[in-house]
Amino acid sequence: MKSTTDIVVANADAFDAILADLRNTLPLDVTSDSNVTIDDVVSIVSIHRDAIDDRSAWWRIRREIYARFASHETVATRMLAAIPDPVRDELAMLTGQEIALIASRWGKMGDSPAPDPGVAVLVLERLVSACTRARESGLGVLLRTNQPANDFEIAFMIVDCKRRRNFQKAFDDWDDSKRYEAHQRYNYYLKQGVEDCLDRVLRDFTRPKTSRLNLNTDQRRIRKYISKRVKNYIKSPSPALGDPGDPVTMISLEFDIEYEGYVDLVFHSRPDAAEAIEFVEDTGFRLELTHWHEGMERFSCDDLPLKVTLPDERKVVVEPSSDGDDFEKYIGDMLRDTMVEQRRAGAFGDLAISESSVLCVGGVHTNYFWLSDDVVDS
């Protein structure tokens, strides 16, 4: 759903409070769903001053009108802009004839939200009316962009009551920032084609977060996963990128810890796979390792240390001050060693493999990258 914009007549000193009021609970003089943004005000004033075709003058007007503009610190779609008082007074003085002339030109602009002249006139009249009231009362005019409807909340409120009761207490304790984060995560899962996005988000946000990871245990699971994936590919070749009839040119073990937590063994048959590396978001055959993402959240979001057992049984601690690179490297190195080990054990020997094929470890959302020289040992 799209965001909406309101025209607010209020004391300019309340700017920060209005920006922070995500639920719009403050008692204010509001023209809801005004369909006009601060960029539209730039266009309207530029037309009125006959500067719409003068790029230099247009930029001066834009800097003047954008003098006070801000986004919420955690909810980026929540924005607030204050129309400068001189511009407020200029708009308040517009006559009906001027409104009609401006609306005619504004409606013809490619980025106009009101391409129909009649609609443009109504939008302008609402803006002029608000500016007039503000001028007479000595108040400011602010344009408030509201965050879109929270898709996660909508899905949560229509789920069956028994299921909702299981999570209602935890949900009630979430602040607006966490609810917005849930909205973003929900839409991310939707785009990924996850079957039950609501359940996935609820589990992500309510289950106990991991305090320690054992990469030795994870490595054993990954070995079994690789073996199964290779067998399935031999039975039914289906490269993520390339032709099923061509030999495998690259096998990449892709992983993510920033958004989810998984590994995905991806087969490529493109001739230039090693020269033009392309990572795949999700093949549909990945191994879920959600505790990797939870571990990252522990030190990066919750400011708590994460204990990690490495494959050689050494114990390390990722501190909250870490930027995440060390944690990413622990996992990446383990995956690299696993791929090399599997190659030496002949795990890829029955695949139809190109002579120049390679192994790779990396991912769309990771800085870690490793590329081997070949797949089959000489």
GUFI-109477 format. One record per residue (C-alpha): residue number from 1; residue in three letters; z, y, x. Coordinates in pm, whole numbers, always signed. Each point is the difference from the previous one (the first is absolute). Last residue first. Layout:
+------+------+--------+--------+--------+
: resi : resn :     up :  north :   east :
+------+------+--------+--------+--------+
:  NUM :  ala :      Z :      Y :      X :
...
+------+------+--------+--------+--------+
This chain:
+------+------+--------+--------+--------+
: resi : resn :     up :  north :   east :
+------+------+--------+--------+--------+
:  378 :  ser :  -1022 :  -3351 :  +4377 :
:  377 :  asp :   +246 :    +82 :   -274 :
:  376 :  val :   -155 :    +71 :   -338 :
:  375 :  val :    +51 :   +336 :   -167 :
:  374 :  asp :   -114 :   +243 :   +268 :
:  373 :  asp :    +95 :   +312 :   +195 :
:  372 :  ser :   +288 :   +100 :   -224 :
:  371 :  leu :    +51 :   +325 :   -191 :
:  370 :  trp :   +341 :   +159 :    -62 :
:  369 :  phe :    +94 :   +298 :   -215 :
:  368 :  tyr :   +329 :   +147 :   -120 :
:  367 :  asn :    -26 :   +341 :   -165 :
:  366 :  thr :    +49 :   -152 :   -345 :
:  365 :  his :   -113 :    +89 :   -351 :
:  364 :  val :   -345 :   -159 :    -12 :
:  363 :  gly :    +97 :   -292 :   +219 :
:  362 :  gly :    +22 :   -150 :   +345 :
:  361 :  val :    -40 :   -333 :   +180 :
:  360 :  cys :   -340 :   -126 :   +118 :
:  359 :  leu :   -160 :   -320 :   +119 :
:  358 :  val :   -353 :    -11 :   +134 :
:  357 :  ser :   -339 :   -163 :    -52 :
:  356 :  ser :   -274 :    +23 :   +263 :
:  355 :  glu :   -109 :   -365 :    -17 :
:  354 :  ser :     +4 :    +19 :   -381 :
:  353 :  ile :   +234 :   -235 :   -181 :
:  352 :  ala :    -59 :   -264 :   -266 :
:  351 :  leu :   +366 :    -93 :    -38 :
:  350 :  asp :   +132 :   -335 :   +117 :
:  349 :  gly :   +154 :   +140 :   +319 :
:  348 :  phe :   +199 :   +279 :   -165 :
:  347 :  ala :   +340 :   -174 :    +18 :
:  346 :  gly :    -82 :   -143 :   +343 :
:  345 :  ala :   +352 :    +29 :   +140 :
:  344 :  arg :   -122 :   +264 :   +243 :
:  343 :  arg :   -129 :   +213 :   -289 :
:  342 :  gln :   +324 :    -45 :   -192 :
:  341 :  glu :   +202 :   +119 :   +299 :
:  340 :  val :   -223 :   +304 :    +46 :
:  339 :  met :    +34 :    +83 :   -372 :
:  338 :  thr :   +378 :    -44 :    +10 :
:  337 :  asp :    +32 :   +213 :   +313 :
:  336 :  arg :   -192 :   +281 :   -172 :
:  335 :  leu :   +212 :    -33 :   -314 :
:  334 :  met :   +323 :    +20 :   +201 :
:  333 :  asp :   -138 :   +298 :   +192 :
:  332 :  gly :    -83 :   +178 :   -326 :
:  331 :  ile :   +343 :    -66 :   -149 :
:  330 :  tyr :   +196 :   +129 :   +299 :
:  329 :  lys :   -256 :   +280 :    +40 :
:  328 :  glu :    +50 :   +125 :   -357 :
:  327 :  phe :   +374 :     +7 :    +53 :
:  326 :  asp :    -44 :   +194 :   +325 :
:  325 :  asp :   -242 :   +246 :   -164 :
:  324 :  gly :   +233 :    +69 :   -292 :
:  323 :  asp :    +91 :   +358 :    +96 :
:  322 :  ser :   +347 :   -115 :   +106 :
:  321 :  ser :   +296 :   +230 :    -70 :
:  320 :  pro :   +125 :   -242 :   -264 :
:  319 :  glu :    +51 :   -262 :   +275 :
:  318 :  val :   -198 :   -321 :    +36 :
:  317 :  val :   +237 :   -256 :   +147 :
:  316 :  val :   -104 :   -288 :   +226 :
:  315 :  lys :    +99 :   -366 :    +26 :
:  314 :  arg :   -185 :   -239 :   +232 :
:  313 :  glu :    -80 :   -335 :   -163 :
:  312 :  asp :   -341 :    -32 :   +174 :
:  311 :  pro :   -169 :    +71 :   -338 :
:  310 :  leu :   +198 :   +325 :    -32 :
:  309 :  thr :   +313 :    +36 :   -212 :
:  308 :  val :    +12 :   +346 :   -156 :
:  307 :  lys :   +303 :   +200 :   -113 :
:  306 :  leu :    -82 :   +315 :   -198 :
:  305 :  pro :   +214 :   +312 :    +35 :
:  304 :  leu :    +60 :   +220 :   -306 :
:  303 :  asp :   -146 :   +344 :    -71 :
:  302 :  asp :   -103 :   -106 :   -355 :
:  301 :  cys :   -358 :   +124 :    +27 :
:  300 :  ser :   -131 :    -91 :   +348 :
:  299 :  phe :   +261 :   -258 :   +105 :
:  298 :  arg :    +30 :   -198 :   -323 :
:  297 :  glu :   -348 :    +86 :   -126 :
:  296 :  met :   -150 :   -183 :   +298 :
:  295 :  gly :   +208 :   -307 :    -75 :
:  294 :  glu :   -105 :    +11 :   -365 :
:  293 :  his :   -364 :     +7 :   +113 :
:  292 :  trp :    +54 :   -305 :   +218 :
:  291 :  his :   +208 :   -162 :   -276 :
:  290 :  thr :   -313 :     +0 :   -216 :
:  289 :  leu :   -160 :   -281 :   +198 :
:  288 :  glu :   -273 :   -106 :   -242 :
:  287 :  leu :   -264 :   -228 :   +150 :
:  286 :  arg :   -352 :   +118 :    -85 :
:  285 :  phe :   -272 :   -181 :   -189 :
:  284 :  gly :   -125 :   +273 :   -236 :
:  283 :  thr :   -212 :   +154 :   +276 :
:  282 :  asp :   +203 :   +323 :    +10 :
:  281 :  glu :    -55 :   +334 :   +175 :
:  280 :  val :   -274 :   -119 :   +237 :
:  279 :  phe :    -23 :   +132 :   +355 :
:  278 :  glu :   -333 :    +98 :   +151 :
:  277 :  ile :    -67 :    -16 :   +373 :
:  276 :  ala :   -352 :   +105 :    +98 :
:  275 :  glu :    -48 :   -157 :   +344 :
:  274 :  ala :   +185 :   -325 :    -69 :
:  273 :  ala :   -162 :    -51 :   -343 :
:  272 :  asp :   -350 :    +79 :   +128 :
:  271 :  pro :   -164 :   -327 :   -110 :
:  270 :  arg :   +188 :    +11 :   -335 :
:  269 :  ser :   +164 :   -333 :    -75 :
:  268 :  his :   +359 :   +115 :    -54 :
:  267 :  phe :   +302 :   -210 :    -97 :
:  266 :  val :   +331 :   +162 :    -98 :
:  265 :  leu :   +345 :   -152 :    +39 :
:  264 :  asp :   +230 :   +229 :   -203 :
:  263 :  val :   +357 :    +78 :    +97 :
:  262 :  tyr :   +246 :   +173 :   -232 :
:  261 :  gly :   +251 :   +280 :    -48 :
:  260 :  glu :    -58 :   +271 :   -260 :
:  259 :  tyr :    -67 :   +365 :    +80 :
:  258 :  glu :    +88 :    +57 :   +366 :
:  257 :  ile :    +32 :   -359 :   +120 :
:  256 :  asp :   -360 :   -116 :    -22 :
:  255 :  phe :   -180 :   -280 :   +178 :
:  254 :  glu :   -347 :   -120 :    +90 :
:  253 :  leu :    -65 :   -323 :   +187 :
:  252 :  ser :   -366 :    +44 :    +87 :
:  251 :  ile :   -249 :   -280 :    +59 :
:  250 :  met :   -329 :   +130 :   +137 :
:  249 :  thr :   -359 :   -124 :    +33 :
:  248 :  val :    +17 :   -293 :   -242 :
:  247 :  pro :   -339 :   -169 :    -32 :
:  246 :  asp :   -247 :   +114 :   -269 :
:  245 :  gly :    -50 :   -171 :   -336 :
:  244 :  pro :   +289 :   +183 :   -166 :
:  243 :  asp :   -167 :   +335 :    +84 :
:  242 :  gly :   +212 :   +286 :   +130 :
:  241 :  leu :   +328 :   +179 :    -73 :
:  240 :  ala :   +288 :   -174 :   -176 :
:  239 :  pro :   -149 :   -331 :   +102 :
:  238 :  ser :    -15 :   -272 :   -267 :
:  237 :  pro :    -60 :   -344 :   +147 :
:  236 :  ser :   +122 :   -267 :   -246 :
:  235 :  lys :   +133 :   -322 :   +150 :
:  234 :  ile :    +22 :   +144 :   +352 :
:  233 :  tyr :   +164 :   +312 :   -143 :
:  232 :  asn :   +263 :   -206 :   -179 :
:  231 :  lys :    +87 :   -186 :   +319 :
:  230 :  val :    +23 :   +327 :   +194 :
:  229 :  arg :   +226 :   +157 :   -264 :
:  228 :  lys :   +235 :   -301 :     +0 :
:  227 :  ser :    +40 :     -1 :   +378 :
:  226 :  ile :    +55 :   +376 :     +8 :
:  225 :  tyr :   +271 :    -23 :   -269 :
:  224 :  lys :   +179 :   -281 :   +185 :
:  223 :  arg :     +7 :   +207 :   +319 :
:  222 :  ile :   +110 :   +307 :   -199 :
:  221 :  arg :   +303 :   -181 :   -143 :
:  220 :  arg :   +109 :   -107 :   +348 :
:  219 :  gln :    -46 :   +357 :   +125 :
:  218 :  asp :   +219 :   +135 :   -278 :
:  217 :  thr :   +289 :   -219 :   +113 :
:  216 :  asn :    -34 :   +125 :   +357 :
:  215 :  leu :    -46 :   +353 :   -130 :
:  214 :  asn :   +354 :     -7 :   -139 :
:  213 :  leu :    +70 :   +324 :   -181 :
:  212 :  arg :   +330 :   +172 :    -76 :
:  211 :  ser :   +146 :   +242 :   -255 :
:  210 :  thr :   -231 :    -86 :   -289 :
:  209 :  lys :    +14 :   +226 :   -304 :
:  208 :  pro :   +168 :   -132 :   -313 :
:  207 :  arg :   -246 :    -12 :   -291 :
:  206 :  thr :    -40 :   +311 :   -214 :
:  205 :  phe :   -294 :   +206 :   +128 :
:  204 :  asp :   -245 :   -261 :   +119 :
:  203 :  arg :    +91 :   -242 :   -279 :
:  202 :  leu :    -59 :   +267 :   -263 :
:  201 :  val :   -326 :   +100 :   +166 :
:  200 :  arg :   -131 :   -357 :     +1 :
:  199 :  asp :   +111 :    -62 :   -357 :
:  198 :  leu :   -191 :   +307 :   -118 :
:  197 :  cys :   -312 :    -84 :   +198 :
:  196 :  asp :    -32 :   -348 :   -150 :
:  195 :  glu :   -341 :   -135 :   +109 :
:  194 :  val :    -58 :   +214 :   +308 :
:  193 :  gly :   -355 :   +136 :    -10 :
:  192 :  gln :    +39 :   +213 :   +312 :
:  191 :  lys :    -68 :   +315 :   -201 :
:  190 :  leu :   +278 :    -95 :   -241 :
:  189 :  tyr :   +234 :    -72 :   +292 :
:  188 :  tyr :    -57 :   +353 :   +133 :
:  187 :  asn :    +52 :   +141 :   -349 :
:  186 :  tyr :   +342 :   -166 :    -24 :
:  185 :  arg :    +94 :   +116 :   +351 :
:  184 :  gln :    -83 :   +361 :    -87 :
:  183 :  his :   +196 :    -12 :   -327 :
:  182 :  ala :   +292 :   -168 :   +180 :
:  181 :  glu :     -4 :   +286 :   +254 :
:  180 :  tyr :     +9 :   +244 :   -292 :
:  179 :  arg :   +300 :   -183 :   -144 :
:  178 :  lys :   +168 :    +15 :   +342 :
:  177 :  ser :    -56 :   +376 :    +22 :
:  176 :  asp :   +122 :    +56 :   -353 :
:  175 :  asp :   +333 :   -172 :    +64 :
:  174 :  trp :    +57 :   -368 :    -69 :
:  173 :  asp :   +337 :    -98 :   -150 :
:  172 :  asp :   -145 :    -68 :   -346 :
:  171 :  phe :   -246 :   -247 :   +154 :
:  170 :  ala :   +280 :   -209 :   +152 :
:  169 :  lys :   +176 :    -21 :   -334 :
:  168 :  gln :   -322 :    -76 :   -189 :
:  167 :  phe :   -115 :   -287 :   +225 :
:  166 :  asn :   +109 :   -313 :   -187 :
:  165 :  arg :     -1 :   +189 :   -329 :
:  164 :  arg :   -374 :    +62 :    +37 :
:  163 :  arg :    -76 :   -373 :     +5 :
:  162 :  lys :   +191 :    -60 :   -318 :
:  161 :  cys :   -150 :   +308 :   -167 :
:  160 :  asp :   -365 :    -97 :    +49 :
:  159 :  val :   -197 :   +245 :   +214 :
:  158 :  ile :    -99 :   +329 :   -166 :
:  157 :  met :   +244 :   +222 :   +193 :
:  156 :  phe :    -82 :   -153 :   +339 :
:  155 :  ala :   -375 :    +48 :    -35 :
:  154 :  ile :    +46 :   +367 :    -91 :
:  153 :  glu :   +253 :    +46 :   +282 :
:  152 :  phe :   -244 :   -152 :   +252 :
:  151 :  asp :   -284 :   +219 :   -120 :
:  150 :  asn :   +204 :   +317 :    +49 :
:  149 :  ala :   -187 :   +266 :   -194 :
:  148 :  pro :   -169 :   +232 :   +246 :
:  147 :  gln :   +214 :   +246 :   +200 :
:  146 :  asn :    +14 :   +345 :   -153 :
:  145 :  thr :   -181 :   +297 :   +146 :
:  144 :  arg :   +197 :   +317 :    -74 :
:  143 :  leu :   -179 :   +333 :     +4 :
:  142 :  leu :   +249 :   +286 :    +26 :
:  141 :  val :     -2 :   +342 :   -158 :
:  140 :  gly :   +282 :   +237 :    +97 :
:  139 :  leu :   +237 :   +203 :   -212 :
:  138 :  gly :    +42 :   +375 :    -67 :
:  137 :  ser :     +8 :    -63 :   -373 :
:  136 :  glu :   -313 :   +200 :    -88 :
:  135 :  arg :   -185 :   -137 :   +302 :
:  134 :  ala :   +103 :   -358 :    -81 :
:  133 :  arg :   -113 :    +27 :   -361 :
:  132 :  thr :   -335 :   +148 :   +108 :
:  131 :  cys :    -50 :   -265 :   +268 :
:  130 :  ala :    +67 :   -276 :   -254 :
:  129 :  ser :   -251 :   +152 :   -243 :
:  128 :  val :   -261 :    +38 :   +275 :
:  127 :  leu :    +37 :   -369 :    +91 :
:  126 :  arg :    -24 :   -113 :   -362 :
:  125 :  glu :   -304 :   +224 :    -54 :
:  124 :  leu :   -165 :   -141 :   +312 :
:  123 :  val :    +33 :   -357 :   -124 :
:  122 :  leu :   -133 :    +95 :   -343 :
:  121 :  val :   -298 :   +188 :   +151 :
:  120 :  ala :    -82 :   -295 :   +228 :
:  119 :  val :     +3 :   -232 :   -301 :
:  118 :  gly :   -258 :   +216 :   -176 :
:  117 :  pro :   -209 :    +30 :   +317 :
:  116 :  asp :    -17 :   -382 :    +37 :
:  115 :  pro :    +28 :    -91 :   +367 :
:  114 :  ala :   +381 :    +25 :    -17 :
:  113 :  pro :   +148 :   -171 :   +306 :
:  112 :  ser :   -245 :   +199 :   +216 :
:  111 :  asp :   -106 :   -171 :   +323 :
:  110 :  gly :   -375 :    +51 :    -48 :
:  109 :  met :    +29 :   +360 :   -116 :
:  108 :  lys :   -177 :    +73 :   -329 :
:  107 :  gly :   +324 :    +23 :   -198 :
:  106 :  trp :   +133 :   +263 :   +239 :
:  105 :  arg :   -303 :   +226 :    -60 :
:  104 :  ser :    +33 :     -5 :   -380 :
:  103 :  ala :   +379 :     +3 :    +10 :
:  102 :  ile :     -5 :   +316 :   +215 :
:  101 :  leu :   -226 :   +179 :   -250 :
:  100 :  ala :   +205 :   -115 :   -301 :
:   99 :  ile :   +330 :    +99 :   +164 :
:   98 :  glu :   -144 :   +339 :    +91 :
:   97 :  gln :   -100 :    +62 :   -363 :
:   96 :  gly :   +343 :   -104 :   -126 :
:   95 :  thr :   +164 :   +238 :   +244 :
:   94 :  leu :   +170 :    -99 :   +326 :
:   93 :  met :   +318 :   +199 :    +70 :
:   92 :  ala :   +228 :   -304 :    +31 :
:   91 :  leu :   -230 :   -147 :   +263 :
:   90 :  glu :    +37 :   +303 :   +227 :
:   89 :  asp :   +375 :     +8 :    -61 :
:   88 :  arg :    +38 :   -364 :   +105 :
:   87 :  val :   -220 :    +69 :   +302 :
:   86 :  pro :   +233 :   +284 :   +104 :
:   85 :  asp :   +301 :   -228 :    -66 :
:   84 :  pro :   -126 :   -284 :   +222 :
:   83 :  ile :    -71 :   -321 :   -198 :
:   82 :  ala :   +267 :   -251 :   +103 :
:   81 :  ala :   -119 :   -352 :    +79 :
:   80 :  leu :   +181 :   -328 :    -63 :
:   79 :  met :    -98 :   -353 :    +88 :
:   78 :  arg :   +112 :   -353 :    -96 :
:   77 :  thr :   -273 :   -240 :   +113 :
:   76 :  ala :   +170 :    -35 :   +340 :
:   75 :  val :   +320 :   -147 :   -139 :
:   74 :  thr :   +226 :    -14 :   +309 :
:   73 :  glu :    +32 :   +361 :   +121 :
:   72 :  his :   -137 :   +151 :   -322 :
:   71 :  ser :   -307 :   +210 :    +74 :
:   70 :  ala :     -3 :   +376 :    +61 :
:   69 :  phe :   -201 :   +318 :    -61 :
:   68 :  arg :   +103 :   +359 :    +52 :
:   67 :  ala :   -260 :   +227 :   +157 :
:   66 :  tyr :   -284 :   -210 :   -142 :
:   65 :  ile :   -125 :   +293 :   -208 :
:   64 :  glu :    -39 :   +239 :   +293 :
:   63 :  arg :   -148 :   -264 :   +231 :
:   62 :  arg :   -254 :    -90 :   -272 :
:   61 :  ile :    -90 :   +363 :    -57 :
:   60 :  arg :    -66 :    +50 :   +371 :
:   59 :  trp :   -209 :   -319 :     +4 :
:   58 :  trp :   -209 :   +122 :   -291 :
:   57 :  ala :    -59 :   +335 :   +173 :
:   56 :  ser :   -144 :   -177 :   +304 :
:   55 :  arg :   -209 :   -236 :   -210 :
:   54 :  asp :   -151 :   +274 :   -217 :
:   53 :  asp :   -164 :   -184 :   -291 :
:   52 :  ile :   +315 :     -6 :   -217 :
:   51 :  ala :    +92 :   +353 :   +101 :
:   50 :  asp :    -76 :   +189 :   -323 :
:   49 :  arg :   +369 :    +92 :    -30 :
:   48 :  his :    +25 :   -179 :   -335 :
:   47 :  ile :   -197 :   -296 :   +135 :
:   46 :  ser :   +229 :    -28 :   +303 :
:   45 :  val :   +304 :    +30 :   -228 :
:   44 :  ile :   -121 :   -291 :   -215 :
:   43 :  ser :    -99 :   -215 :   +299 :
:   42 :  val :   +335 :    +47 :   +177 :
:   41 :  val :   +178 :    -64 :   -331 :
:   40 :  asp :   -196 :   -324 :    -28 :
:   39 :  asp :   +128 :   -101 :   +343 :
:   38 :  ile :   +354 :    +62 :   -126 :
:   37 :  thr :    -67 :   -245 :   -279 :
:   36 :  val :    -97 :    +38 :   -367 :
:   35 :  asn :    -10 :   -275 :   -263 :
:   34 :  ser :   +296 :   +155 :   -184 :
:   33 :  asp :   +155 :   -336 :    -77 :
:   32 :  ser :   +321 :   +169 :   -112 :
:   31 :  thr :    +55 :   +374 :    -36 :
:   30 :  val :   +364 :    +22 :   +107 :
:   29 :  asp :   +275 :   +262 :    -49 :
:   28 :  leu :   +282 :   -192 :   +166 :
:   27 :  pro :   +305 :   -211 :    -79 :
:   26 :  leu :    +28 :   -226 :   +308 :
:   25 :  thr :    -58 :   -371 :    -71 :
:   24 :  asn :   -345 :    -27 :   +156 :
:   23 :  arg :    +58 :   -359 :   +121 :
:   22 :  leu :    -91 :    +85 :   +359 :
:   21 :  asp :   +235 :   +298 :    +11 :
:   20 :  ala :    -29 :    +54 :   +379 :
:   19 :  leu :   -291 :   +243 :    -32 :
:   18 :  ile :   +181 :   +191 :   -277 :
:   17 :  ala :   +315 :    +31 :   +212 :
:   16 :  asp :   -198 :   +121 :   +302 :
:   15 :  phe :   -185 :   +270 :   -198 :
:   14 :  ala :   +307 :   +124 :   -194 :
:   13 :  asp :     +0 :   +329 :   +193 :
:   12 :  ala :   -341 :    +75 :   -153 :
:   11 :  asn :   +169 :    +42 :   -338 :
:   10 :  ala :   -201 :   -189 :   -258 :
:    9 :  val :   -326 :    -20 :   -196 :
:    8 :  val :   -144 :   -346 :    +58 :
:    7 :  ile :   -365 :    -98 :    -44 :
:    6 :  asp :    -23 :   -379 :     -2 :
:    5 :  thr :   -236 :   -233 :   +188 :
:    4 :  thr :    -59 :   -369 :    -63 :
:    3 :  ser :    -40 :   -294 :   +238 :
:    2 :  lys :   -257 :   -267 :    -74 :
:    1 :  met :    +72 :   -354 :   -112 :
+------+------+--------+--------+--------+
